[in-house]
Amino acid sequence: MGFGCDSRGDHYKLVRILSDDDHGVRAEVYNFGTDHSWREINFPTEVGSLFVYSHHVHYKGACYWLNLGLSNVVLSFDVGSEVFHAVPLPVDLHMLDLSPSSTLAVHVE
């Protein structure tokens, strides 16, 4: 689950990623400013059917998850446009000691 602010619409949104046998992996968003209900949104198929994610990080209008499932990506969700993007992690990532409890952090110099 991720929580962030849409600076364009000045609304807070909650996004959740669900998985079940009937529908596979899907995503829903709740807009605190307009909808006041959950609605389904597109979820990237390249992430795969197994989605193991960490706690999210919110930074500059997007939520980020570290997905160490079958796809090994950083999954981002643009809060304003409600679009997911998957950024592949380096191939040699297996050399690092990462687990599903690993987290992302924002480093600002």
N, C-alpha and C positions, 0 to 999 in steps of 0.2 A: 504494500500500500504506500502511496506517496501523497504528499500534501504540498501545495504551492499556491502562489499568487499570480494571476494573470494581470500583468501591469497595464496591458492595453484596455482591458475591460474593468480593471480594478475589482476583480472578483477572486475569491479563493476557490480552489478546486481540489477535490480528493479523487485520486485514481486508484483503482484496485485491479489486480490481475488474478483471475480465477481459473481453476482447472477442474474439470470433471470428465467422467467417462462419456457422457452424451455429447458435449460440445467441444472438448479439448481445451486448449488455452484460449482465453478471451479477456478483454479488458472493458471496464466500465468507468465512467467519470460522473462525479456529482458536482454540480456548479452551485455554490452557495448563493450566488447572485441572481440566478434566473430560473434554472430548472427545478430545483428542490426535489429532484428524483434522480435515480441512477439511469444512465443510458449507455448502451453498448457502443464502443468505438473500435476502429480497426486496430488489430494487433499484428506485428510483423511475423510472417510465416518463417523467416530465416532463423528466428530464435529457437524454433523447434517445439516439440510437444512436451519436453521435460524442461521446466523452468525452475531453477533453483536460484533464488535471489537473496541479496543481502538487504540490510536496512538502506533506505534511500538517502541520498544527499540532494538538497535543493540548492541550486546556484544559478543566478541570472535568468530566472524564468523557466528553468527546466529541472526535472527530477531525474536522478541517475541511480541505476542499480548495477551491481556487479553480478553478472550471471555466470556461474561456474557449472552450469549444466552441460548438456551436449554441445552447445554452441560456443561457449567461452567468449562472451561479448560484454561490453558495457552497454546497457540499454538506457536510452534517454527518452524522456517524454517532455515535449514542449508544451507547457501549460497553456499558452495562448492559442496555438493552432491545434492542440490536442492530437499531435502526431508523434508516433514513436520512431526512433532511429536506433539501429544496432551497429555498434562500432566493434569490429573484431579485435580481440586481444592478440598480442604477439604469439607466434607459433611456439617459441621456446618458453612459454609461460610455465610449462611443466617443471622447469628448474626451480621455480619459486615455491615456497611452502604456503600455498593458498588452500583455504577450506571454505565451506559454505558460511562460516562465521566471519570470514574476512570482510572488511568494510572499505568503502571509498572515503576519501577526505579531500577537501579543497585546500590547496596551498596557494596563498597569495603573497607575493614578494613585495 
